């Protein structure tokens, strides 16, 4: 898979490297600063939603690039980190959806399909619980994106020594 003659992974990874840490920080801010929720709900939700397919496509492109390169332990380590990052972004999306739903329960309960969830969505413990999960998921996404990026950089730059 190539874009403009370059391996697609090399170009797509820049989106993940920027959006994953940004999303992780926004999830923590959303959880910790009540005033920010009204402004961050849409951007955070869209980022979390876009991050899943972007990470999957980037990992798939990376797997194709891995097959074209000589095998090394560094590349294998990076591939494992990238595979794990796919699951982390999916978990992150679920947590962000729960955070937004808990912060704005009236948006969901307006829909007939979600009216039965009103007692759960309006319970006192849900918002603090999803806030804790949001901070944790944000930190995990931040860490995993940095760890994956670092292992990828190490696999590239170690070969140039």
Secondary structure, 3 states (H helix, E strand, C coil): CEECCEEHHHHHHHHHHHHHHHHHHHHHHHHHCHHHHHHHHHHHHHHHHHHHHHHHHHHHHHHHHHHHCCCCHHHHHHHHHHHHHHHHHHHHHHHHHHHHHHHCHHHHHCCHHHHHHHHHHCCHHHHHHHHHHHHHHHHHHHHHHHHHHHHHHHHHHHHHC
